[in-house]
Amino acid sequence: MLRFILLALLFLLVARAFWRLMDGVFEAARGAQPGHRNGNAPAVKLVRDPVCGTHVSPRAALSLTSAGSTQYFCSEECRAKFSGRK
Ligand SMILES: [Zn+2]
C-alpha cells in the first residue's frame, strides 16, 4: 500500500513537471509566432470589394479612402464605379 502511494506521488510529480514543460513550450511557440508572422506575413486578412464582391488582399488591391474609411477594389474599373456612384 505504501509503495502504491509513493508511486502515485511520483507519477503526480512527473506529470506536473511534464505539464509545466509543455506550458513552457506552448508559451514559447505563442510568443515566437507574432514576430514570425510579421516577418513573412503569410496570413493576410482579405477584404471585400464593395462593387463586385470579390475578396481581395489589401496589399495587392487598389484602395480608396473616403470619409475616414478605406475601401479596397479588385480593379480600377470597380474603383471608378464606386467613386462614380456617390
Ligand atoms: Zn471588383
PDB file of the backbone (N, CA, C, O) and the ligand in Angstrom, with CONECT records:
HET     ZN  A 101       1
ATOM      1  N   MET A   1       0.837  -1.205   0.000  1.00  0.00           N
ATOM      2  CA  MET A   1       0.000   0.000   0.000  1.00  0.00           C
ATOM      3  C   MET A   1       0.874   1.259   0.000  1.00  0.00           C
ATOM      4  O   MET A   1       0.626   2.193  -0.762  1.00  0.00           O
ATOM      5  N   LEU A   2       1.888   1.275   0.851  1.00  0.00           N
ATOM      6  CA  LEU A   2       2.792   2.418   0.914  1.00  0.00           C
ATOM      7  C   LEU A   2       3.492   2.607  -0.432  1.00  0.00           C
ATOM      8  O   LEU A   2       3.713   3.726  -0.895  1.00  0.00           O
ATOM      9  N   ARG A   3       3.829   1.479  -1.035  1.00  0.00           N
ATOM     10  CA  ARG A   3       4.517   1.536  -2.305  1.00  0.00           C
ATOM     11  C   ARG A   3       3.610   2.166  -3.372  1.00  0.00           C
ATOM     12  O   ARG A   3       4.066   2.937  -4.217  1.00  0.00           O
ATOM     13  N   PHE A   4       2.347   1.828  -3.315  1.00  0.00           N
ATOM     14  CA  PHE A   4       1.361   2.387  -4.267  1.00  0.00           C
ATOM     15  C   PHE A   4       1.277   3.904  -4.110  1.00  0.00           C
ATOM     16  O   PHE A   4       1.250   4.642  -5.095  1.00  0.00           O
ATOM     17  N   ILE A   5       1.236   4.364  -2.836  1.00  0.00           N
ATOM     18  CA  ILE A   5       1.149   5.812  -2.579  1.00  0.00           C
ATOM     19  C   ILE A   5       2.395   6.520  -3.096  1.00  0.00           C
ATOM     20  O   ILE A   5       2.314   7.590  -3.700  1.00  0.00           O
ATOM     21  N   LEU A   6       3.540   5.908  -2.851  1.00  0.00           N
ATOM     22  CA  LEU A   6       4.787   6.504  -3.334  1.00  0.00           C
ATOM     23  C   LEU A   6       4.804   6.592  -4.862  1.00  0.00           C
ATOM     24  O   LEU A   6       5.233   7.589  -5.444  1.00  0.00           O
ATOM     25  N   LEU A   7       4.330   5.532  -5.482  1.00  0.00           N
ATOM     26  CA  LEU A   7       4.268   5.505  -6.952  1.00  0.00           C
ATOM     27  C   LEU A   7       3.325   6.586  -7.469  1.00  0.00           C
ATOM     28  O   LEU A   7       3.622   7.275  -8.446  1.00  0.00           O
ATOM     29  N   ALA A   8       2.182   6.723  -6.796  1.00  0.00           N
ATOM     30  CA  ALA A   8       1.205   7.730  -7.201  1.00  0.00           C
ATOM     31  C   ALA A   8       1.792   9.132  -7.061  1.00  0.00           C
ATOM     32  O   ALA A   8       1.616   9.985  -7.930  1.00  0.00           O
ATOM     33  N   LEU A   9       2.498   9.351  -5.940  1.00  0.00           N
ATOM     34  CA  LEU A   9       3.135  10.650  -5.707  1.00  0.00           C
ATOM     35  C   LEU A   9       4.179  10.942  -6.779  1.00  0.00           C
ATOM     36  O   LEU A   9       4.267  12.053  -7.302  1.00  0.00           O
ATOM     37  N   LEU A  10       4.958   9.927  -7.087  1.00  0.00           N
ATOM     38  CA  LEU A  10       5.999  10.071  -8.104  1.00  0.00           C
ATOM     39  C   LEU A  10       5.375  10.412  -9.449  1.00  0.00           C
ATOM     40  O   LEU A  10       5.859  11.272 -10.185  1.00  0.00           O
ATOM     41  N   PHE A  11       4.268   9.701  -9.752  1.00  0.00           N
ATOM     42  CA  PHE A  11       3.557   9.933 -11.007  1.00  0.00           C
ATOM     43  C   PHE A  11       3.049  11.371 -11.079  1.00  0.00           C
ATOM     44  O   PHE A  11       3.161  12.035 -12.110  1.00  0.00           O
ATOM     45  N   LEU A  12       2.481  11.844  -9.945  1.00  0.00           N
ATOM     46  CA  LEU A  12       1.966  13.212  -9.898  1.00  0.00           C
ATOM     47  C   LEU A  12       3.068  14.234 -10.150  1.00  0.00           C
ATOM     48  O   LEU A  12       2.889  15.201 -10.890  1.00  0.00           O
ATOM     49  N   LEU A  13       4.213  13.992  -9.514  1.00  0.00           N
ATOM     50  CA  LEU A  13       5.346  14.915  -9.672  1.00  0.00           C
ATOM     51  C   LEU A  13       5.810  14.947 -11.123  1.00  0.00           C
ATOM     52  O   LEU A  13       6.074  16.008 -11.687  1.00  0.00           O
ATOM     53  N   VAL A  14       5.901  13.748 -11.715  1.00  0.00           N
ATOM     54  CA  VAL A  14       6.350  13.658 -13.108  1.00  0.00           C
ATOM     55  C   VAL A  14       5.353  14.344 -14.033  1.00  0.00           C
ATOM     56  O   VAL A  14       5.732  15.077 -14.947  1.00  0.00           O
ATOM     57  N   ALA A  15       4.054  14.088 -13.775  1.00  0.00           N
ATOM     58  CA  ALA A  15       3.010  14.677 -14.613  1.00  0.00           C
ATOM     59  C   ALA A  15       3.044  16.200 -14.516  1.00  0.00           C
ATOM     60  O   ALA A  15       2.911  16.907 -15.515  1.00  0.00           O
ATOM     61  N   ARG A  16       3.225  16.685 -13.287  1.00  0.00           N
ATOM     62  CA  ARG A  16       3.258  18.131 -13.083  1.00  0.00           C
ATOM     63  C   ARG A  16       4.455  18.753 -13.790  1.00  0.00           C
ATOM     64  O   ARG A  16       4.334  19.802 -14.421  1.00  0.00           O
ATOM     65  N   ALA A  17       5.587  18.116 -13.685  1.00  0.00           N
ATOM     66  CA  ALA A  17       6.792  18.616 -14.347  1.00  0.00           C
ATOM     67  C   ALA A  17       6.598  18.599 -15.859  1.00  0.00           C
ATOM     68  O   ALA A  17       7.016  19.513 -16.569  1.00  0.00           O
ATOM     69  N   PHE A  18       5.952  17.532 -16.330  1.00  0.00           N
ATOM     70  CA  PHE A  18       5.708  17.389 -17.770  1.00  0.00           C
ATOM     71  C   PHE A  18       4.815  18.507 -18.275  1.00  0.00           C
ATOM     72  O   PHE A  18       5.096  19.113 -19.309  1.00  0.00           O
ATOM     73  N   TRP A  19       3.728  18.787 -17.542  1.00  0.00           N
ATOM     74  CA  TRP A  19       2.800  19.828 -17.992  1.00  0.00           C
ATOM     75  C   TRP A  19       3.419  21.215 -17.920  1.00  0.00           C
ATOM     76  O   TRP A  19       3.138  22.088 -18.742  1.00  0.00           O
ATOM     77  N   ARG A  20       4.285  21.399 -16.895  1.00  0.00           N
ATOM     78  CA  ARG A  20       4.960  22.692 -16.795  1.00  0.00           C
ATOM     79  C   ARG A  20       5.874  22.876 -18.012  1.00  0.00           C
ATOM     80  O   ARG A  20       5.980  23.961 -18.584  1.00  0.00           O
ATOM     81  N   LEU A  21       6.515  21.791 -18.375  1.00  0.00           N
ATOM     82  CA  LEU A  21       7.410  21.821 -19.539  1.00  0.00           C
ATOM     83  C   LEU A  21       6.618  22.117 -20.810  1.00  0.00           C
ATOM     84  O   LEU A  21       7.035  22.919 -21.647  1.00  0.00           O
ATOM     85  N   MET A  22       5.453  21.445 -20.939  1.00  0.00           N
ATOM     86  CA  MET A  22       4.620  21.652 -22.120  1.00  0.00           C
ATOM     87  C   MET A  22       4.106  23.090 -22.174  1.00  0.00           C
ATOM     88  O   MET A  22       4.063  23.705 -23.240  1.00  0.00           O
ATOM     89  N   ASP A  23       3.718  23.616 -21.014  1.00  0.00           N
ATOM     90  CA  ASP A  23       3.273  25.013 -20.948  1.00  0.00           C
ATOM     91  C   ASP A  23       4.360  25.943 -21.461  1.00  0.00           C
ATOM     92  O   ASP A  23       4.099  26.873 -22.225  1.00  0.00           O
ATOM     93  N   GLY A  24       5.577  25.674 -21.029  1.00  0.00           N
ATOM     94  CA  GLY A  24       6.713  26.492 -21.463  1.00  0.00           C
ATOM     95  C   GLY A  24       6.884  26.434 -22.964  1.00  0.00           C
ATOM     96  O   GLY A  24       7.147  27.450 -23.609  1.00  0.00           O
ATOM     97  N   VAL A  25       6.733  25.238 -23.523  1.00  0.00           N
ATOM     98  CA  VAL A  25       6.878  25.056 -24.975  1.00  0.00           C
ATOM     99  C   VAL A  25       5.785  25.821 -25.715  1.00  0.00           C
ATOM    100  O   VAL A  25       6.052  26.509 -26.701  1.00  0.00           O
ATOM    101  N   PHE A  26       4.539  25.689 -25.223  1.00  0.00           N
ATOM    102  CA  PHE A  26       3.435  26.385 -25.882  1.00  0.00           C
ATOM    103  C   PHE A  26       3.617  27.897 -25.789  1.00  0.00           C
ATOM    104  O   PHE A  26       3.382  28.632 -26.748  1.00  0.00           O
ATOM    105  N   GLU A  27       4.042  28.341 -24.604  1.00  0.00           N
ATOM    106  CA  GLU A  27       4.252  29.773 -24.394  1.00  0.00           C
ATOM    107  C   GLU A  27       5.305  30.303 -25.359  1.00  0.00           C
ATOM    108  O   GLU A  27       5.153  31.376 -25.943  1.00  0.00           O
ATOM    109  N   ALA A  28       6.359  29.541 -25.511  1.00  0.00           N
ATOM    110  CA  ALA A  28       7.436  29.956 -26.405  1.00  0.00           C
ATOM    111  C   ALA A  28       6.950  29.999 -27.852  1.00  0.00           C
ATOM    112  O   ALA A  28       7.289  30.908 -28.610  1.00  0.00           O
ATOM    113  N   ALA A  29       6.149  28.998 -28.218  1.00  0.00           N
ATOM    114  CA  ALA A  29       5.624  28.935 -29.587  1.00  0.00           C
ATOM    115  C   ALA A  29       4.696  30.112 -29.847  1.00  0.00           C
ATOM    116  O   ALA A  29       4.721  30.719 -30.918  1.00  0.00           O
ATOM    117  N   ARG A  30       3.870  30.426 -28.837  1.00  0.00           N
ATOM    118  CA  ARG A  30       2.936  31.541 -28.970  1.00  0.00           C
ATOM    119  C   ARG A  30       3.700  32.865 -29.046  1.00  0.00           C
ATOM    120  O   ARG A  30       3.372  33.750 -29.838  1.00  0.00           O
ATOM    121  N   GLY A  31       4.718  32.972 -28.208  1.00  0.00           N
ATOM    122  CA  GLY A  31       5.494  34.206 -28.180  1.00  0.00           C
ATOM    123  C   GLY A  31       6.273  34.420 -29.466  1.00  0.00           C
ATOM    124  O   GLY A  31       6.474  35.555 -29.900  1.00  0.00           O
ATOM    125  N   ALA A  32       6.715  33.314 -30.078  1.00  0.00           N
ATOM    126  CA  ALA A  32       7.551  33.422 -31.273  1.00  0.00           C
ATOM    127  C   ALA A  32       6.713  33.678 -32.520  1.00  0.00           C
ATOM    128  O   ALA A  32       7.210  34.235 -33.498  1.00  0.00           O
ATOM    129  N   GLN A  33       5.447  33.277 -32.490  1.00  0.00           N
ATOM    130  CA  GLN A  33       4.618  33.342 -33.688  1.00  0.00           C
ATOM    131  C   GLN A  33       4.372  34.751 -34.242  1.00  0.00           C
ATOM    132  O   GLN A  33       4.528  34.955 -35.445  1.00  0.00           O
ATOM    133  N   PRO A  34       3.993  35.732 -33.407  1.00  0.00           N
ATOM    134  CA  PRO A  34       3.695  37.048 -33.980  1.00  0.00           C
ATOM    135  C   PRO A  34       4.880  37.666 -34.723  1.00  0.00           C
ATOM    136  O   PRO A  34       4.720  38.258 -35.790  1.00  0.00           O
ATOM    137  N   GLY A  35       6.060  37.518 -34.145  1.00  0.00           N
ATOM    138  CA  GLY A  35       7.246  38.059 -34.792  1.00  0.00           C
ATOM    139  C   GLY A  35       7.486  37.384 -36.130  1.00  0.00           C
ATOM    140  O   GLY A  35       7.817  38.024 -37.128  1.00  0.00           O
ATOM    141  N   HIS A  36       7.308  36.066 -36.118  1.00  0.00           N
ATOM    142  CA  HIS A  36       7.485  35.297 -37.337  1.00  0.00           C
ATOM    143  C   HIS A  36       6.460  35.722 -38.386  1.00  0.00           C
ATOM    144  O   HIS A  36       6.765  35.831 -39.574  1.00  0.00           O
ATOM    145  N   ARG A  37       5.230  35.959 -37.909  1.00  0.00           N
ATOM    146  CA  ARG A  37       4.155  36.337 -38.817  1.00  0.00           C
ATOM    147  C   ARG A  37       4.422  37.698 -39.434  1.00  0.00           C
ATOM    148  O   ARG A  37       4.189  37.909 -40.624  1.00  0.00           O
ATOM    149  N   ASN A  38       4.912  38.620 -38.615  1.00  0.00           N
ATOM    150  CA  ASN A  38       5.207  39.957 -39.135  1.00  0.00           C
ATOM    151  C   ASN A  38       6.330  39.909 -40.166  1.00  0.00           C
ATOM    152  O   ASN A  38       6.348  40.678 -41.128  1.00  0.00           O
ATOM    153  N   GLY A  39       7.262  38.991 -39.943  1.00  0.00           N
ATOM    154  CA  GLY A  39       8.387  38.895 -40.854  1.00  0.00           C
ATOM    155  C   GLY A  39       7.975  38.406 -42.227  1.00  0.00           C
ATOM    156  O   GLY A  39       8.451  38.918 -43.241  1.00  0.00           O
ATOM    157  N   ASN A  40       7.095  37.423 -42.268  1.00  0.00           N
ATOM    158  CA  ASN A  40       6.711  36.828 -43.549  1.00  0.00           C
ATOM    159  C   ASN A  40       5.331  37.262 -44.020  1.00  0.00           C
ATOM    160  O   ASN A  40       5.061  37.300 -45.221  1.00  0.00           O
ATOM    161  N   ALA A  41       4.460  37.591 -43.071  1.00  0.00           N
ATOM    162  CA  ALA A  41       3.078  37.990 -43.360  1.00  0.00           C
ATOM    163  C   ALA A  41       2.369  37.018 -44.297  1.00  0.00           C
ATOM    164  O   ALA A  41       1.936  37.419 -45.377  1.00  0.00           O
ATOM    165  N   PRO A  42       2.239  35.753 -43.910  1.00  0.00           N
ATOM    166  CA  PRO A  42       1.530  34.817 -44.779  1.00  0.00           C
ATOM    167  C   PRO A  42       0.016  34.877 -44.582  1.00  0.00           C
ATOM    168  O   PRO A  42      -0.747  34.601 -45.508  1.00  0.00           O
ATOM    169  N   ALA A  43      -0.420  35.243 -43.357  1.00  0.00           N
ATOM    170  CA  ALA A  43      -1.846  35.272 -43.080  1.00  0.00           C
ATOM    171  C   ALA A  43      -2.377  36.682 -43.272  1.00  0.00           C
ATOM    172  O   ALA A  43      -2.430  37.469 -42.327  1.00  0.00           O
ATOM    173  N   VAL A  44      -2.766  36.995 -44.493  1.00  0.00           N
ATOM    174  CA  VAL A  44      -3.295  38.322 -44.791  1.00  0.00           C
ATOM    175  C   VAL A  44      -4.812  38.257 -44.763  1.00  0.00           C
ATOM    176  O   VAL A  44      -5.425  37.394 -45.393  1.00  0.00           O
ATOM    177  N   LYS A  45      -5.404  39.178 -44.028  1.00  0.00           N
ATOM    178  CA  LYS A  45      -6.862  39.228 -43.970  1.00  0.00           C
ATOM    179  C   LYS A  45      -7.381  39.773 -45.294  1.00  0.00           C
ATOM    180  O   LYS A  45      -6.899  40.790 -45.792  1.00  0.00           O
ATOM    181  N   LEU A  46      -8.360  39.090 -45.853  1.00  0.00           N
ATOM    182  CA  LEU A  46      -8.924  39.544 -47.120  1.00  0.00           C
ATOM    183  C   LEU A  46     -10.042  40.547 -46.872  1.00  0.00           C
ATOM    184  O   LEU A  46     -10.764  40.466 -45.879  1.00  0.00           O
ATOM    185  N   VAL A  47     -10.165  41.478 -47.783  1.00  0.00           N
ATOM    186  CA  VAL A  47     -11.245  42.459 -47.698  1.00  0.00           C
ATOM    187  C   VAL A  47     -12.132  42.307 -48.926  1.00  0.00           C
ATOM    188  O   VAL A  47     -11.706  41.786 -49.957  1.00  0.00           O
ATOM    189  N   ARG A  48     -13.363  42.766 -48.799  1.00  0.00           N
ATOM    190  CA  ARG A  48     -14.326  42.576 -49.877  1.00  0.00           C
ATOM    191  C   ARG A  48     -14.429  43.833 -50.731  1.00  0.00           C
ATOM    192  O   ARG A  48     -14.549  44.951 -50.231  1.00  0.00           O
ATOM    193  N   ASP A  49     -14.377  43.609 -52.010  1.00  0.00           N
ATOM    194  CA  ASP A  49     -14.610  44.668 -52.980  1.00  0.00           C
ATOM    195  C   ASP A  49     -16.101  45.029 -52.888  1.00  0.00           C
ATOM    196  O   ASP A  49     -16.943  44.175 -53.166  1.00  0.00           O
ATOM    197  N   PRO A  50     -16.453  46.270 -52.506  1.00  0.00           N
ATOM    198  CA  PRO A  50     -17.874  46.624 -52.310  1.00  0.00           C
ATOM    199  C   PRO A  50     -18.653  46.702 -53.625  1.00  0.00           C
ATOM    200  O   PRO A  50     -19.884  46.735 -53.616  1.00  0.00           O
ATOM    201  N   VAL A  51     -17.950  46.732 -54.742  1.00  0.00           N
ATOM    202  CA  VAL A  51     -18.641  46.857 -56.025  1.00  0.00           C
ATOM    203  C   VAL A  51     -19.021  45.496 -56.587  1.00  0.00           C
ATOM    204  O   VAL A  51     -20.189  45.255 -56.892  1.00  0.00           O
ATOM    205  N   CYS A  52     -18.043  44.600 -56.728  1.00  0.00           N
ATOM    206  CA  CYS A  52     -18.347  43.301 -57.340  1.00  0.00           C
ATOM    207  C   CYS A  52     -18.354  42.154 -56.332  1.00  0.00           C
ATOM    208  O   CYS A  52     -18.747  41.038 -56.672  1.00  0.00           O
ATOM    209  N   GLY A  53     -17.923  42.414 -55.095  1.00  0.00           N
ATOM    210  CA  GLY A  53     -17.986  41.380 -54.065  1.00  0.00           C
ATOM    211  C   GLY A  53     -16.810  40.428 -54.034  1.00  0.00           C
ATOM    212  O   GLY A  53     -16.817  39.465 -53.268  1.00  0.00           O
ATOM    213  N   THR A  54     -15.808  40.674 -54.846  1.00  0.00           N
ATOM    214  CA  THR A  54     -14.625  39.823 -54.859  1.00  0.00           C
ATOM    215  C   THR A  54     -13.791  40.073 -53.614  1.00  0.00           C
ATOM    216  O   THR A  54     -13.650  41.210 -53.164  1.00  0.00           O
ATOM    217  N   HIS A  55     -13.239  38.993 -53.060  1.00  0.00           N
ATOM    218  CA  HIS A  55     -12.349  39.162 -51.909  1.00  0.00           C
ATOM    219  C   HIS A  55     -10.935  39.419 -52.406  1.00  0.00           C
ATOM    220  O   HIS A  55     -10.384  38.650 -53.194  1.00  0.00           O
ATOM    221  N   VAL A  56     -10.368  40.503 -51.935  1.00  0.00           N
ATOM    222  CA  VAL A  56      -9.033  40.887 -52.382  1.00  0.00           C
ATOM    223  C   VAL A  56      -8.108  41.108 -51.189  1.00  0.00           C
ATOM    224  O   VAL A  56      -8.565  41.407 -50.085  1.00  0.00           O
ATOM    225  N   SER A  57      -6.826  40.962 -51.417  1.00  0.00           N
ATOM    226  CA  SER A  57      -5.836  41.235 -50.392  1.00  0.00           C
ATOM    227  C   SER A  57      -5.550  42.730 -50.370  1.00  0.00           C
ATOM    228  O   SER A  57      -5.253  43.316 -51.411  1.00  0.00           O
ATOM    229  N   PRO A  58      -5.637  43.361 -49.188  1.00  0.00           N
ATOM    230  CA  PRO A  58      -5.413  44.806 -49.111  1.00  0.00           C
ATOM    231  C   PRO A  58      -4.050  45.230 -49.659  1.00  0.00           C
ATOM    232  O   PRO A  58      -3.881  46.362 -50.113  1.00  0.00           O
ATOM    233  N   ARG A  59      -3.082  44.314 -49.614  1.00  0.00           N
ATOM    234  CA  ARG A  59      -1.746  44.646 -50.114  1.00  0.00           C
ATOM    235  C   ARG A  59      -1.734  44.803 -51.622  1.00  0.00           C
ATOM    236  O   ARG A  59      -1.043  45.665 -52.166  1.00  0.00           O
ATOM    237  N   ALA A  60      -2.512  43.955 -52.296  1.00  0.00           N
ATOM    238  CA  ALA A  60      -2.480  43.947 -53.753  1.00  0.00           C
ATOM    239  C   ALA A  60      -3.580  44.812 -54.349  1.00  0.00           C
ATOM    240  O   ALA A  60      -3.511  45.216 -55.510  1.00  0.00           O
ATOM    241  N   ALA A  61      -4.611  45.095 -53.529  1.00  0.00           N
ATOM    242  CA  ALA A  61      -5.786  45.766 -54.070  1.00  0.00           C
ATOM    243  C   ALA A  61      -5.583  47.262 -54.242  1.00  0.00           C
ATOM    244  O   ALA A  61      -4.701  47.869 -53.635  1.00  0.00           O
ATOM    245  N   LEU A  62      -6.418  47.829 -55.080  1.00  0.00           N
ATOM    246  CA  LEU A  62      -6.476  49.281 -55.215  1.00  0.00           C
ATOM    247  C   LEU A  62      -7.320  49.792 -54.068  1.00  0.00           C
ATOM    248  O   LEU A  62      -8.307  49.158 -53.694  1.00  0.00           O
ATOM    249  N   SER A  63      -6.952  50.919 -53.511  1.00  0.00           N
ATOM    250  CA  SER A  63      -7.706  51.418 -52.369  1.00  0.00           C
ATOM    251  C   SER A  63      -8.210  52.824 -52.611  1.00  0.00           C
ATOM    252  O   SER A  63      -7.674  53.583 -53.418  1.00  0.00           O
ATOM    253  N   LEU A  64      -9.246  53.131 -51.888  1.00  0.00           N
ATOM    254  CA  LEU A  64      -9.820  54.471 -51.969  1.00  0.00           C
ATOM    255  C   LEU A  64     -10.254  54.848 -50.566  1.00  0.00           C
ATOM    256  O   LEU A  64     -11.075  54.160 -49.959  1.00  0.00           O
ATOM    257  N   THR A  65      -9.708  55.933 -50.052  1.00  0.00           N
ATOM    258  CA  THR A  65     -10.077  56.371 -48.712  1.00  0.00           C
ATOM    259  C   THR A  65     -11.032  57.538 -48.817  1.00  0.00           C
ATOM    260  O   THR A  65     -10.718  58.578 -49.396  1.00  0.00           O
ATOM    261  N   SER A  66     -12.207  57.342 -48.243  1.00  0.00           N
ATOM    262  CA  SER A  66     -13.184  58.430 -48.243  1.00  0.00           C
ATOM    263  C   SER A  66     -13.892  58.461 -46.906  1.00  0.00           C
ATOM    264  O   SER A  66     -14.267  57.420 -46.367  1.00  0.00           O
ATOM    265  N   ALA A  67     -14.071  59.646 -46.378  1.00  0.00           N
ATOM    266  CA  ALA A  67     -14.762  59.852 -45.100  1.00  0.00           C
ATOM    267  C   ALA A  67     -14.163  59.001 -43.981  1.00  0.00           C
ATOM    268  O   ALA A  67     -14.887  58.470 -43.139  1.00  0.00           O
ATOM    269  N   GLY A  68     -12.849  58.880 -43.983  1.00  0.00           N
ATOM    270  CA  GLY A  68     -12.165  58.196 -42.896  1.00  0.00           C
ATOM    271  C   GLY A  68     -12.114  56.687 -43.014  1.00  0.00           C
ATOM    272  O   GLY A  68     -11.431  56.043 -42.218  1.00  0.00           O
ATOM    273  N   SER A  69     -12.811  56.093 -43.981  1.00  0.00           N
ATOM    274  CA  SER A  69     -12.751  54.643 -44.128  1.00  0.00           C
ATOM    275  C   SER A  69     -12.147  54.285 -45.485  1.00  0.00           C
ATOM    276  O   SER A  69     -12.364  54.973 -46.482  1.00  0.00           O
ATOM    277  N   THR A  70     -11.393  53.205 -45.494  1.00  0.00           N
ATOM    278  CA  THR A  70     -10.722  52.799 -46.721  1.00  0.00           C
ATOM    279  C   THR A  70     -11.427  51.606 -47.348  1.00  0.00           C
ATOM    280  O   THR A  70     -11.706  50.614 -46.676  1.00  0.00           O
ATOM    281  N   GLN A  71     -11.708  51.708 -48.622  1.00  0.00           N
ATOM    282  CA  GLN A  71     -12.318  50.603 -49.370  1.00  0.00           C
ATOM    283  C   GLN A  71     -11.267  50.039 -50.317  1.00  0.00           C
ATOM    284  O   GLN A  71     -10.397  50.761 -50.803  1.00  0.00           O
ATOM    285  N   TYR A  72     -11.365  48.731 -50.572  1.00  0.00           N
ATOM    286  CA  TYR A  72     -10.407  48.081 -51.465  1.00  0.00           C
ATOM    287  C   TYR A  72     -11.125  47.493 -52.662  1.00  0.00           C
ATOM    288  O   TYR A  72     -12.232  46.970 -52.542  1.00  0.00           O
ATOM    289  N   PHE A  73     -10.491  47.583 -53.809  1.00  0.00           N
ATOM    290  CA  PHE A  73     -11.117  47.141 -55.052  1.00  0.00           C
ATOM    291  C   PHE A  73     -10.203  46.217 -55.839  1.00  0.00           C
ATOM    292  O   PHE A  73      -8.977  46.308 -55.764  1.00  0.00           O
ATOM    293  N   CYS A  74     -10.836  45.318 -56.604  1.00  0.00           N
ATOM    294  CA  CYS A  74     -10.071  44.348 -57.379  1.00  0.00           C
ATOM    295  C   CYS A  74      -9.475  44.997 -58.618  1.00  0.00           C
ATOM    296  O   CYS A  74      -8.449  44.544 -59.126  1.00  0.00           O
ATOM    297  N   SER A  75     -10.108  46.048 -59.101  1.00  0.00           N
ATOM    298  CA  SER A  75      -9.619  46.674 -60.329  1.00  0.00           C
ATOM    299  C   SER A  75      -9.930  48.163 -60.342  1.00  0.00           C
ATOM    300  O   SER A  75     -10.711  48.676 -59.541  1.00  0.00           O
ATOM    301  N   GLU A  76      -9.285  48.828 -61.284  1.00  0.00           N
ATOM    302  CA  GLU A  76      -9.506  50.263 -61.471  1.00  0.00           C
ATOM    303  C   GLU A  76     -10.961  50.535 -61.838  1.00  0.00           C
ATOM    304  O   GLU A  76     -11.534  51.555 -61.454  1.00  0.00           O
ATOM    305  N   GLU A  77     -11.541  49.611 -62.581  1.00  0.00           N
ATOM    306  CA  GLU A  77     -12.932  49.738 -63.024  1.00  0.00           C
ATOM    307  C   GLU A  77     -13.884  49.789 -61.828  1.00  0.00           C
ATOM    308  O   GLU A  77     -14.786  50.625 -61.772  1.00  0.00           O
ATOM    309  N   CYS A  78     -13.668  48.879 -60.874  1.00  0.00           N
ATOM    310  CA  CYS A  78     -14.524  48.851 -59.694  1.00  0.00           C
ATOM    311  C   CYS A  78     -14.347  50.118 -58.867  1.00  0.00           C
ATOM    312  O   CYS A  78     -15.309  50.660 -58.323  1.00  0.00           O
ATOM    313  N   ARG A  79     -13.113  50.576 -58.782  1.00  0.00           N
ATOM    314  CA  ARG A  79     -12.860  51.784 -58.000  1.00  0.00           C
ATOM    315  C   ARG A  79     -13.569  52.985 -58.640  1.00  0.00           C
ATOM    316  O   ARG A  79     -14.144  53.826 -57.949  1.00  0.00           O
ATOM    317  N   ALA A  80     -13.511  53.042 -59.964  1.00  0.00           N
ATOM    318  CA  ALA A  80     -14.163  54.138 -60.683  1.00  0.00           C
ATOM    319  C   ALA A  80     -15.680  54.080 -60.498  1.00  0.00           C
ATOM    320  O   ALA A  80     -16.342  55.101 -60.315  1.00  0.00           O
ATOM    321  N   LYS A  81     -16.215  52.842 -60.551  1.00  0.00           N
ATOM    322  CA  LYS A  81     -17.661  52.672 -60.356  1.00  0.00           C
ATOM    323  C   LYS A  81     -18.061  53.132 -58.960  1.00  0.00           C
ATOM    324  O   LYS A  81     -19.074  53.807 -58.778  1.00  0.00           O
ATOM    325  N   PHE A  82     -17.246  52.755 -57.978  1.00  0.00           N
ATOM    326  CA  PHE A  82     -17.561  53.092 -56.599  1.00  0.00           C
ATOM    327  C   PHE A  82     -17.545  54.597 -56.380  1.00  0.00           C
ATOM    328  O   PHE A  82     -18.455  55.153 -55.764  1.00  0.00           O
ATOM    329  N   SER A  83     -16.495  55.260 -56.894  1.00  0.00           N
ATOM    330  CA  SER A  83     -16.408  56.710 -56.680  1.00  0.00           C
ATOM    331  C   SER A  83     -17.412  57.438 -57.567  1.00  0.00           C
ATOM    332  O   SER A  83     -17.807  58.562 -57.257  1.00  0.00           O
ATOM    333  N   GLY A  84     -17.828  56.813 -58.665  1.00  0.00           N
ATOM    334  CA  GLY A  84     -18.770  57.444 -59.587  1.00  0.00           C
ATOM    335  C   GLY A  84     -20.192  57.439 -59.077  1.00  0.00           C
ATOM    336  O   GLY A  84     -20.968  58.337 -59.405  1.00  0.00           O
ATOM    337  N   ARG A  85     -20.555  56.438 -58.275  1.00  0.00           N
ATOM    338  CA  ARG A  85     -21.957  56.352 -57.868  1.00  0.00           C
ATOM    339  C   ARG A  85     -22.248  57.172 -56.607  1.00  0.00           C
ATOM    340  O   ARG A  85     -23.350  57.107 -56.063  1.00  0.00           O
ATOM    341  N   LYS A  86     -21.286  57.921 -56.158  1.00  0.00           N
ATOM    342  CA  LYS A  86     -21.523  58.750 -54.970  1.00  0.00           C
ATOM    343  C   LYS A  86     -22.180  60.058 -55.380  1.00  0.00           C
ATOM    344  O   LYS A  86     -22.464  60.900 -54.528  1.00  0.00           O
TER     345      LYS A  86
HETATM  346 ZN    ZN A 101     -14.222  44.377 -58.276  1.00  0.00          ZN2+
END
